[in-house]
Amino acid sequence: MSDRSSIKKQIVEALSHIEAEDGLYFNNLVVVHEEEERPIVRGEEPDIRAALEQLRQEGRIEVSGQGEAAIFRLK
C-alpha cells in the first residue's frame, strides 16, 4: 500500500470515529489529545493535505470553510 493510500485510510478511519461526527479541523486529524479516542493520522503535512484533496476529489469527504478554519467530514 502506498503512503498516500495509507494516509487516506487513516483519514477515513479518523473521520468515521464518533468523536468526528461534526467533522474535524486539520489539526484535529494530526493531534489527538489524551482524553480523545479517535485514531491519529500519521504522515507529513503536505502528504496529509494531498490525501485530503484526493478524497475530496473522489467525493468521499466534504470540506466546509477554507484554510485553518476548514472542517473535513465524511460524505
HULIN-V380970 format. One record per pair of residues at least 24 apart in sequence whose ideal C-beta (glycine too) atoms are under 8 Angstrom apart, sorted by the first residue. I is the first residue (numbers start at 1). J is the second residue. Records with the same first field share a line. If there is no record, write none. Layout:
I->J, J
This chain:
3->43, 47
4->47, 50, 51, 54
6->43
7->41, 42, 43, 47, 48, 51
8->51, 54, 55
10->39, 40, 41, 42, 43
11->41, 48, 51, 52, 55, 61, 72
12->55, 60, 61, 74
13->39
14->38, 39, 40, 41
15->61, 72, 73, 74
16->74
20->73, 74
22->71, 73
23->64, 71, 72, 73
24->71, 72, 73
25->68, 69, 70, 71, 72
26->52, 68, 70, 72
27->68
29->72
